[in-house]
């Protein structure tokens, strides 16, 4: 985890100091905020792997495919609740949320209509992500999350 966090911080600092890829739309605060959000995600992800390893090691009945299915169902339920709420939370930061709300799900459907290839990409993603997660859980069950 230290190596991952260090790598993300170094890449972010490089972008921050050199301004590489920054077209003037993002301030230093935005970049630092992005780095912090990435680090928080890494921390939550590492805890998830540790919990999965503990559960998979202690419980022979849990199969990786079943665990990924439960995670997927839980994720769908959570996002069906959270996305409509985020649709109505105002956001004034143009660089973080361009449409004036935290999440504009209606705009996402407009984007799908304007660029139908995105639908194909999303369908492919729906099939690829579980495959990646199942593979990771098999490694965790028979090896180690580390």
N, C-alpha and C positions, 0 to 999 in steps of 0.2 A: 504493500500500500504506500509506503514511503516513496518508493521509486516512481509509482504512478503519480502521486501528488506532486512530487518534485518535477517530473516531466511536464505535467500540465501547467504548473506555475512558471516554469522556464519558458515554455512556448508562449504562454500568455504575456509574460514580461517582455519577451522579444517583440511581440506585436505591439505592445503598449509603448515601448521605448523607441522602436523604429517607425511605428506608424504603418507597417506593412499591411496592405490590403484595406487600410482604413481610408475610405473615400470622403472623410469629413463628416459623415453622418453619426459616428459614434464617438462620444467623449471618453476621456480616461475613466470617468466614473462608470460609464456603461461597460467598458471592457473589464474593469475590476469586478463589477457586479456579475458579469458573465462568468468570470473565473471562480468567484465564490459559489455561484450556483452549480458549476461543474464539480467543485470539490464536495459540496453537500451531496450531490448525486453519487459521487464515488463512495462516500462514507455510507450512505444508505445501501448502495449496491453491495459493499463488502459485508455489511451486517446481514443482508439477505443471503449471501453465499454461506456465511458462517451458520446461520439458522438452518438453511437447507442441508448443509453437511451434517449437522447434529441430528436433524430429523431423519435423514436418509440412513445414517449410520445406526441409529437406535431402532428403527422400524423397518423390518425386512419386507413388510407388506406393501409399503409405498413404492410404487414404480414411477420412474421419471416421467413417463407419458401421462400418468394420472395426476402427478403433481403439477405438470405444465398445464393440463386441462383445468385444474382447480384455479391456478393462478390466472389463466385466461378468463375464466368465468368471473372471478373476483374483479379483474381489471375492467371488464366490460360493464359490470354493475356499478363500479365506482365512477367510471367516466360517464355513464348515463346519468348519474346524479350530479357530478361535478361540472360537466360542460355547460348544461343550461344555467347553472349558477354563475359561472365565469362569463357567460354571455352578457350578463347585466351588471357586472362590476366595472365601473368606469376607470379608465387609465389615461393619464395625461402625458406620459412619456412617449413621444413619437418614435423613439428608437426601440423601445421595448414592446410597444403595442401600437401599431399604426392605425388601427381603425377606431380608436377611442374606447375600446373595451379590452379586457384581459384576453379573452378568447372569442374570436368571431367565427363561430361554427357555420353561420349562414353564408359568410364569405367563402368558407372552404367549399361548400357545395357550388357556389358560383364559379370558383376556380376549377372544380371538376368539370362543370359544363363548358367552360371556356377552353379547357385543355383535357380532352377525354383520355389521353395517354396516361394521365395521372391516376385514373381509375385502375388501369392495368397495373401500374407500379404499386398501388395500394393493395391490390389483390395478391400480387406476388409477395409483397411484404407480409401479408397475413399468413401465407404458407411458409415463408422462410424463417420468420422469427421463432415460431414454435419448434422448427427443426433445430435451430441453433440452441434454443433453451433445453430441448430434450437431450441433445448431445452433451451440453454442459452438465446436466444433471446426471447423466450416465457416468461422466468423468468424476463428478463429485461423489456419487454413490460407491463406485468401485476404486476410486483413487482418493483425491483430496481436492478441496476447493482452492487451496493455495496453488 
